Structures are given as C-alpha cells and as structure tokens.
Amino acid sequence: MATIKGSRTTICLRLTPISETTTDEGVNDELIGNGPPKDVCLALCAGGILMKALELVKLPNYQSIDPLEFLYECLTSEAARRQARKVATRIKKSACFYPDARIENTLYAPDRNLNRGLIERQASCDWIRNGEHSVITGATGSGKTWMASALMNAAIRAGLRAKYYRVDELLLEYAEGASDTTSKTSKKKQLNGYHLLMIDEFGLGGLTVNQCADQLEIKDERTREGGKSVIVTSVFPVDIRASCIRDVSFSDSILDRLIYRAWRLNSEGPSMRSRTECGALEDPYGKKLKP
C-alpha cells in the first residue's frame, strides 16, 4: 500500500510489484497502460509521463533504451504538458480576444504592406522587457486586434504577464475603483502587475474629460521607473488621434507618454473578414451553384 499526499487530497493505492506482473518479454504497453504505473501517474496527475512511456514501449528496440534516457524522455514530456497547460490558463485569464492567434500564422499578403522584420522582432518580446510600447493602426477589419493578440500571446508564452482590455471596459473598471482611495490603489496595483497591457479600439466614441484624466493616469503609472509596456490598437493614425481626445492638453500628455517609445505597425488592404483564406464565403450569392 502506498500513500500519495497532495495539497488537497490523500490517495491510497495498492501497488503490485512489477515483477509479479511482468513476463520474460519485459514490461509491455498493456502493463503500463492498465497496471500500477498508470495508477501512480493518474494519482500524481502526470499524464505526460504515462503517454510518453506508452509511446516508448511500442518501439521495436525499447528494451535497449537506457533507463535514465527513458526516465528523461518521460519527465520531459510531462514538463511540456504542464507548461502547455500553464500557458493555456494564463491566456484564458488574460481575456485575450484571439486566444489562438500566433505570430507564425500571420498573413503577409502584399496588399497588407506589413513590416515582417518588425513583427518578428516584436515576437521576441524584448520590447516588453525594455518597457517599450507598440501601436497598431489600420482600417476596420485590417487585423489590428488579431496582430496585437498574437504579440500578447507570444509574451505570455515567454513567461510575461499580460491583460486585454477594450478601452471602454478599462475606463469603466478604473472609474468604478475611483470611488475610494483603497479601491483605486488596488486597481493601480493590479494593472501595474502586468508586464503588458493591451488597450483595444483606442479612440472609438471619443473620451469625456474624466476618462481623459483616467487614461493619462494609467499611462503615467505605466511609464514610471522604466515602465511597463502598452500595446494600443486604433483605427486612427497617430497623427490625427489627438482629435479623439477633446481636451488638447490631455491629448498631448497622453500621446507624449506613448508614441516616443512605441514601435508602430500599420496594416493596410481590404478587410480580413472579406478574404476567403480567413473564412469569407467565396460565392455568397450562390451564383456558381447548379440547380
């Protein structure tokens, strides 16, 4: 009888010695898949070890594999599985708009006029470690949010903390926390805990004076002491974005804290939603269909 103690539960297993269940041919996949090793792996939530072991014992020469190499392969598989689960959990908590977006899946169509070198450089996440920013502009449907999500997911996979907000949701949460000093301080601490803050659809609908003040405060907090990074998407080019902020003094202050340490990407071309490679119907009126 073996007792395995976890943080929440204690699991007791009756483990049969492998010597009692093996044959002269050695441990086979049936033993590993249904015997004591499976019970132990499931009790330890180590499915990666079990799956790798089942894969290795199916090899013709598995008996000649060095035991340490066998163990290393199994542990590496489990480590990779746990890392993948950790990344998936962090992406989910980040509220990323496109959780499956990846830089390597970027569509570099000629009419998009994307700067591939800059995108791949940003994918390394060094700009985030250096407290720099990113501004992505383009017309509606040009893929701004997808690109920002891909960069954000790359940051999470690199072990950095990130959070997605639409600008109106961010300002609403911030305003709700401004009712008392304790709540506001807590909200500032929460936002400053992220290495990267993604602010989507900046400039849509305009901003009130109070929202301008909150935007300035958020940007100010993230640029202090080396700063934390911000990635902003907007349909408005940087040179006319000030018109979205009614108060000139606020617009100058907000943009001054952002654009001079920001890498800039601009996506051109037709809407991504209109492209067949992105799921648009090739014949929406059914003109090519036969009666």
Secondary structure by P-SEA (a helix, b strand, c coil): cbbbbcccbbbbbbcccccccccccccccccccccaaaaaaaaaccaaaaaaaaaaaaccccccccaaaaaaaaaaaaaaaaaaaaaaaaaaaaccccccccccccccccccccaaaaaaaaaaccccccccbbbbbbccccaaaaaaaaaaaaaaaaccccccccaaaaaaaaaaacccaaaaaaaaaaaacccbbbbcccccccccaaaaaaaaaaaaaaacccbbbbbbbccccccccccccccaaaaaaaaaaccccbbbbbbbccccccccccccccccccccccc
